[in-house]
Amino acid sequence: MTAIGPVPGTEREGLRYGGLVVHLDGVGRDAVVSALSAARFSGWVGPDQTPWLVVVAATPFGPVAGSRTGIAALADRLADRLGTLVLAVQVIDDQVLRLFWSGPDGAGRYDSDPTVGHEDDDELSDDPEGVELLTELAAACGRPDAGEDLTELLDERIDRDSTYESERLRAALRLLGMPTWLMASASLPRDVPGGPRRRELTRLGAGRGGVRGRVRGALVGRVRRHRRPRPS
């Protein structure tokens, strides 16, 4: 995955954030925290909102874990280790939405504008990619009846002068029955508006918690912000 800069063609700078939504079917929150610690993840783990758990990445467009692991690769790793569905989310300047998912029923990817980060490739279309897989995502989330609505929601380019991708992401997460507070995660490490209080979150720095984790996470974060994730 390529490091992302401001979206070309617009002067508006919107929110940039990313994270994971983990299905807790047969998987406890402690098991997810343990897997993230083993991967040397940096970020925040939300409270158990059965059947879902939200995880916010500290550096969503660089490596989010050890060995230059990007957010999509981390979703694959967790899904394999825990045997459950994991959805990775990236929102770039509120202009581009990317979804990556992996689980027992398969894997897929959606990108609202594949040209971003690949401006030198004249053969790429800016039409959304992976729309045909959204019905499979809805079914994997236990919401097969939401597949048609999810497809209709994400099956077109947005008007960048009037629409924010966070709005579409919120609607998509609601269709899938998932928590929606990821959009407000920029407030971390403070309380999340419309989401959990800071005391309900577990903060990891390169896989460690507590003061040592914060120090280690700050040091590692300076490096990760300027590195590209390993291709996955």
N, C-alpha and C positions, 0 to 999 in steps of 0.2 A: 504494500500500500504506500502511495506517495505522500510525502508531507504536504499539507494543504495551506495555501495562502488565501487572501481575500478572493471572493468569487469575481471573476472577470465580468465586465459589462455592467457593474453596479457600484455606486459609491457608498451604498448603505452597508454598514457593518452591524450585523446582528449577533445573536448569541452563538457561541461555539461550545458544544458539550458532547459528551458521549458516555455510554455505560452499558450495562448488561441487565437483562431481566431473566431470572432463573426460575424454572418451574420446580416447585418444591414437592412434586408428587413422589412420595417415597424417599425424599431427600430432606434432611434437616438443615437448618441454617448453619449449625456448627460445622457440618460437613462441607458446606460451601466456603465458609471462612477458612477452614483448614486447607482446602484446595487452593484458594487464592493466596494464602500464606506460602504454601509450597511453591507456587509459581512466582513468588516475589512481586506480587501485585501492589500497586500504590493507588489508594483511593478510599472510598467509603462504602461500607456495607450497611444497607438499610435494615429496618426491623422486618420480622417475619410477617408478611401480609398474605398468608396462605390463600391461594396456592402459588403466590409469586414473591420473589425477593429481588429488590432493585439494588444494583451495584453501580456506583459512580466512579469513573476513571479520572485520576488526577491529570493525566496527559493523554487525552483520547485520540490525538492525531499523531502522537509519537509512540514509542514503545510503552505499553501499559504494565508490562511485567518483565521478568528477567529474560535473558537471551534475545533481547530486542523483539519481544513478542507483541504484536499488534492486537487490537481489540477483536478483530475477526478471528485470528488464530487462537486467542484466549477462549473465545466462545466454543470453538471446536474442541480445545483441550478439556475444558470443563464438562462439555456434553459427553465426551468419551469417558472421562474419569468418573462422573457421577451418574451416567446413564439416564440423563434427562434432557429436556429441551432448554436451550440457552439462546436468547435473542440478543444480539449486539446492535447498538444504535449509535449513529453519529449524525449530528446536525452541524452544518458548516455555515457560519454567518447567517443563520436562519434562511438560507437560500437553497441548500442542498440537503436532502435526507437520504441516508444510507442505512440499510438494514441487512444484517447477516444472521443467519440462524442455523443451528445444528442440533440434532437430537436423534432419538431412536427411529424416527420416521423419515429421516433424510435431512438434507441441508439445502440452503438456498441463499440468494442474495437479491436485494432490490437497491437500485441506485436511481435517484430522480434526475440526475444529470451526469452521465458517465464521462463527459468531456472535462469536468473540473479536475485539475491535477494532471491532465493529459492534453494540454492546449496545443502541443506540437503535433498531435495525431489528427490530420485532416480527414481521416476516414471514419472517425468516431461520430456518431449521431448524438444530439443532445436529448433525444427522446428517452423517457424512463426505461430502464433495463430491469428485467426480472418480474414484470407485472404478471406474467402468466403463472408465476409460482406463488402468488399471494393467496390463492385459494388453498394451497397445500399448507401454508403457514397458519391460516385460520383453522384448518382441520387439526393440525398438530397442537394448537392451543386449546382444543376442545370446543371451538366455536365454528363448526363447518357452515352454519347458516350465515355467518358474517363474511364469508369469502367474497360474495358478489359485491357487497357494500364496500369492503376493503379495496377490491380491485377498482371499483368506480372512483373511489376517493383518491387513489394514487396513480391512476392511469392517464395522467396528462402533465404537461409542463405547467409550472405555476407562473403567474404574473409577478415578476420580482418587484414591481413597484407597489403592489397592493397586498401581497400574500406572504405570510411567514410560514416556513416549514414547521415551526413548532406548533402551529395551529393544526396542521395536518397530522403531525405525530400524535398530538393529544387525542384527536378523533380516532386515529388508528389504534392507539393503545386502549381506548375505551371499547372499541369494537372487539378487541381481543380479550377484554376482561382484565386488563393489566393496570397496575397503579400508574398515575400520570405525573407524579411529582418530579420526575427526571428533568422536566423543562425548567424547573426552578432551582436546579442543583448548583447554579452559579453562586448561590448564597452561602454554600459550604465554605468554611466549617461552622457557620452559624446555623441557627434553626432554618429549616426549609419552609418557605411560605406554602401553605396548603399541603405540607408533607410532614415528615418526622421532626421531632426535636433533636438537637445535637446529642443529647444523652442517649437517644435510642440508636445511634449510629456507632458502628465500629470503624475506626480509622486505622488503615494499614499503610505503612511506609516501607516499600520494598519487602513486603511480607511480614513486617513486625508491627506490633501494636505499642501503645504507650508512648512515653517520652522518647525512648530510644528509637521507636519507629518514626516519630515525627522528624527527629534529627536525621536519621538515615534517609527517610523519604525526601527531605529537602535537598540533601546532597545528590541523591540519585536523580531527582526530578530535574535538576539543572542540566544534567547530561541528557536525559531522555527527551527533553523538550527540543533539543537540537539534533536528534538522531532520527533516522527513518526506521520504521519497523522492518523486520526481516520479511522478505516476500513470502507469502503463504499460498 
